[in-house]
């Protein structure tokens, strides 16, 4: 790979649109779900899909269900996405996704 290509790739990475949000992993067999906030929703989705493909539990809190049911019993659902604004710092964006998570916890508890 040429130096120019590497620079272009780095620049593209820096200028990419960052989409975070709230998602849940659902066990279809018993209806249990786990809510999470993330600063990069597609990264979390890809990590989940990799876990399914390799039969490796994505989170320690769901090991019991993971062992009890087949990985195909789990699904990934994006509940809400938000875009990181150019004026936001990473910490501010993470705070926004965590606030969104609290809103979704309230929605799903009622």
Protein Blocks (a to p, Z undefined) as FASTA:
>chain_A
ZZklmmmmmmmmmmpccdedddddddfknopacddddfblklmmmmmmmmmmnopafbfk
lmmmmmmpcfklpccddfbdcdddfkbcfklmmmmmmmmmmmmmmmmmZZ
